Amino acid sequence: MSDFVLDPKTTALVLIDLEHGITAMKLAPYSSADVVSRGAGLAKTFRQKGATVVFVKVLIPEMLQLPVDAPLMHGTPPPNATEFVPEAGVQPEDLVVKKRSWGAFHGTDLEQHLRRRGIKTIVIGGIATNFGVESTARAAFDHGYEVVFAEDAMSSVSAEVHEFPIKNVFPRMGRVRSVEQIVKAFG
Protein backbone atom coordinates (compact mmCIF):
# COMPACT_ATOMS: atom_id res chain seq x y z
CA MET A 1 0.00 0.00 0.00
CA SER A 2 3.01 2.29 0.09
CA ASP A 3 2.44 2.97 -3.62
CA PHE A 4 -0.96 4.48 -2.84
CA VAL A 5 -0.62 8.16 -3.78
CA LEU A 6 -3.32 10.62 -4.79
CA ASP A 7 -2.78 13.66 -7.00
CA PRO A 8 -5.17 16.42 -5.90
CA LYS A 9 -5.28 17.85 -9.43
CA THR A 10 -6.74 14.65 -10.86
CA THR A 11 -8.68 13.29 -7.87
CA ALA A 12 -12.27 13.99 -6.84
CA LEU A 13 -14.16 13.05 -3.72
CA VAL A 14 -17.71 11.91 -4.48
CA LEU A 15 -20.00 11.65 -1.44
CA ILE A 16 -23.34 9.94 -1.99
CA ASP A 17 -26.68 10.78 -0.33
CA LEU A 18 -25.77 12.64 2.84
CA GLU A 19 -29.20 14.22 3.04
CA HIS A 20 -31.87 14.09 5.74
CA GLY A 21 -34.04 11.41 4.11
CA ILE A 22 -31.14 8.96 3.80
CA THR A 23 -29.14 9.71 6.95
CA ALA A 24 -32.28 9.05 9.01
CA MET A 25 -31.94 5.33 8.26
CA LYS A 26 -30.47 2.94 10.82
CA LEU A 27 -27.10 1.84 9.42
CA ALA A 28 -24.29 -0.59 10.18
CA PRO A 29 -21.42 -1.14 10.68
CA TYR A 30 -21.07 2.66 10.92
CA SER A 31 -23.78 5.08 12.01
CA SER A 32 -25.01 7.87 9.75
CA ALA A 33 -23.30 10.36 12.06
CA ASP A 34 -19.97 8.52 11.63
CA VAL A 35 -20.31 8.40 7.84
CA VAL A 36 -21.24 12.08 7.64
CA SER A 37 -18.43 13.11 9.99
CA ARG A 38 -15.79 11.11 8.11
CA GLY A 39 -17.10 12.32 4.76
CA ALA A 40 -17.02 15.94 5.94
CA GLY A 41 -13.45 15.42 7.19
CA LEU A 42 -12.40 14.01 3.82
CA ALA A 43 -14.09 16.91 2.03
CA LYS A 44 -12.19 19.40 4.19
CA THR A 45 -8.87 17.67 3.39
CA PHE A 46 -9.68 17.52 -0.32
CA ARG A 47 -10.48 21.25 -0.39
CA GLN A 48 -7.26 22.08 1.49
CA LYS A 49 -5.28 20.08 -1.08
CA GLY A 50 -7.08 21.76 -4.00
CA ALA A 51 -8.96 18.61 -5.05
CA THR A 52 -12.51 18.51 -6.37
CA VAL A 53 -15.37 17.77 -3.94
CA VAL A 54 -18.73 16.50 -5.18
CA PHE A 55 -21.85 15.96 -3.09
CA VAL A 56 -24.57 13.84 -4.68
CA LYS A 57 -28.17 13.84 -3.56
CA VAL A 58 -31.13 11.83 -4.70
CA LEU A 59 -34.46 13.38 -5.57
CA ILE A 60 -36.34 10.95 -3.32
CA PRO A 61 -39.96 11.60 -4.40
CA GLU A 62 -39.07 10.81 -8.02
CA MET A 63 -37.42 7.51 -7.05
CA LEU A 64 -40.42 6.52 -4.93
CA GLN A 65 -42.66 6.57 -8.01
CA LEU A 66 -40.91 3.63 -9.68
CA PRO A 67 -42.73 0.26 -9.64
CA VAL A 68 -40.74 -2.14 -7.43
CA ASP A 69 -41.40 -5.28 -5.38
CA ALA A 70 -39.82 -3.86 -2.22
CA PRO A 71 -40.08 -0.19 -1.25
CA LEU A 72 -36.95 1.93 -1.10
CA MET A 73 -38.19 3.65 2.03
CA HIS A 74 -40.93 3.01 4.55
CA GLY A 75 -43.33 5.82 5.28
CA THR A 76 -43.39 9.34 3.93
CA PRO A 77 -40.06 11.13 3.61
CA PRO A 78 -39.64 14.26 5.75
CA PRO A 79 -40.15 17.64 4.01
CA ASN A 80 -36.38 18.27 4.07
CA ALA A 81 -35.55 14.76 2.79
CA THR A 82 -33.44 15.97 -0.14
CA GLU A 83 -31.52 18.65 1.77
CA PHE A 84 -27.98 17.84 2.87
CA VAL A 85 -27.53 17.51 6.61
CA PRO A 86 -25.61 20.56 7.89
CA GLU A 87 -22.92 18.29 9.38
CA ALA A 88 -21.91 17.25 5.84
CA GLY A 89 -20.36 20.69 5.51
CA VAL A 90 -21.25 21.37 1.87
CA GLN A 91 -19.44 24.51 0.74
CA PRO A 92 -20.32 26.93 -2.10
CA GLU A 93 -17.29 25.78 -4.13
CA ASP A 94 -18.36 22.11 -3.97
CA LEU A 95 -20.16 20.56 -6.89
CA VAL A 96 -23.69 19.32 -6.20
CA VAL A 97 -25.15 16.63 -8.42
CA LYS A 98 -28.84 15.71 -8.32
CA LYS A 99 -29.70 12.15 -9.30
CA ARG A 100 -32.94 10.32 -9.92
CA SER A 101 -31.64 6.78 -9.56
CA TRP A 102 -29.16 4.91 -7.37
CA GLY A 103 -26.10 5.89 -9.42
CA ALA A 104 -24.69 9.40 -9.74
CA PHE A 105 -23.72 9.11 -13.42
CA HIS A 106 -26.93 8.16 -15.22
CA GLY A 107 -28.96 11.21 -16.25
CA THR A 108 -26.71 13.73 -14.46
CA ASP A 109 -23.88 16.10 -15.37
CA LEU A 110 -21.33 14.35 -13.11
CA GLU A 111 -19.29 12.90 -15.99
CA GLN A 112 -19.07 16.31 -17.70
CA HIS A 113 -17.90 18.02 -14.50
CA LEU A 114 -15.23 15.39 -13.87
CA ARG A 115 -13.88 15.31 -17.43
CA ARG A 116 -13.68 19.12 -17.64
CA ARG A 117 -11.57 19.10 -14.49
CA GLY A 118 -9.23 16.37 -15.74
CA ILE A 119 -10.29 13.94 -13.00
CA LYS A 120 -8.83 10.44 -13.29
CA THR A 121 -9.43 9.10 -9.78
CA ILE A 122 -12.64 9.10 -7.77
CA VAL A 123 -12.66 8.56 -4.02
CA ILE A 124 -16.16 7.50 -3.05
CA GLY A 125 -18.13 7.29 0.17
CA GLY A 126 -21.65 7.79 1.47
CA ILE A 127 -24.89 5.93 1.98
CA ALA A 128 -25.59 3.19 1.22
CA THR A 129 -22.61 0.99 0.43
CA ASN A 130 -24.49 -1.50 -1.73
CA PHE A 131 -26.94 0.92 -3.32
CA GLY A 132 -25.86 4.47 -4.28
CA VAL A 133 -22.16 3.97 -3.59
CA GLU A 134 -21.87 0.68 -5.48
CA SER A 135 -24.00 1.85 -8.41
CA THR A 136 -21.93 5.02 -8.79
CA ALA A 137 -18.66 3.08 -8.45
CA ARG A 138 -19.67 0.57 -11.12
CA ALA A 139 -20.41 3.41 -13.55
CA ALA A 140 -17.14 5.16 -12.65
CA PHE A 141 -15.26 1.93 -13.32
CA ASP A 142 -17.12 1.52 -16.64
CA HIS A 143 -16.14 5.09 -17.58
CA GLY A 144 -12.47 4.30 -16.94
CA TYR A 145 -11.94 6.12 -13.67
CA GLU A 146 -9.65 4.74 -10.98
CA VAL A 147 -11.87 4.16 -7.97
CA VAL A 148 -10.89 4.36 -4.30
CA PHE A 149 -13.44 3.26 -1.71
CA ALA A 150 -13.42 5.07 1.64
CA GLU A 151 -14.56 1.99 3.56
CA ASP A 152 -15.18 3.72 6.88
CA ALA A 153 -16.96 6.67 5.23
CA MET A 154 -19.80 4.48 3.94
CA SER A 155 -22.35 2.19 5.52
CA SER A 156 -25.51 0.23 4.75
CA VAL A 157 -28.62 -1.32 6.27
CA SER A 158 -26.58 -4.04 8.02
CA ALA A 159 -22.94 -4.91 8.61
CA GLU A 160 -23.28 -8.03 6.44
CA VAL A 161 -24.73 -6.07 3.52
CA HIS A 162 -21.89 -3.53 3.85
CA GLU A 163 -19.18 -6.19 4.05
CA PHE A 164 -20.18 -8.14 0.94
CA PRO A 165 -19.21 -5.47 -1.65
CA ILE A 166 -16.26 -4.33 0.50
CA LYS A 167 -14.73 -7.82 0.40
CA ASN A 168 -16.05 -9.27 -2.87
CA VAL A 169 -16.82 -6.51 -5.36
CA PHE A 170 -14.89 -3.31 -4.59
CA PRO A 171 -11.39 -4.86 -4.54
CA ARG A 172 -12.02 -5.97 -8.13
CA MET A 173 -13.02 -2.45 -9.20
CA GLY A 174 -10.48 -0.37 -7.30
CA ARG A 175 -8.77 0.09 -3.97
CA VAL A 176 -10.48 -0.17 -0.60
CA ARG A 177 -8.89 2.14 1.98
CA SER A 178 -9.67 3.84 5.27
CA VAL A 179 -10.19 7.58 5.55
CA GLU A 180 -6.83 7.77 7.33
CA GLN A 181 -5.05 6.00 4.45
CA ILE A 182 -6.73 8.27 1.91
CA VAL A 183 -5.66 11.41 3.76
CA LYS A 184 -2.07 10.11 3.98
CA ALA A 185 -2.07 9.39 0.24
CA PHE A 186 -2.04 13.12 -0.49
CA GLY A 187 1.38 13.30 1.19
Secondary structure, DSSP 4 states (H G I P E B T S, - for coil): -TT----GGGEEEEEE--BHHHHTS--BSS-HHHHHHHHHHHHHHHHHHT-EEEEEEE-HHHHTTS--SS-SSSSPPPTTTTSBPGGG---TTSEEEEESSSSSSTTSSHHHHHHHTT--EEEEEEE-IIIIIHHHHHHHHHTT-EEEEEEEEEEBSSHHHHHHHHHHTHHHHEEEE-HHHHHHTT-
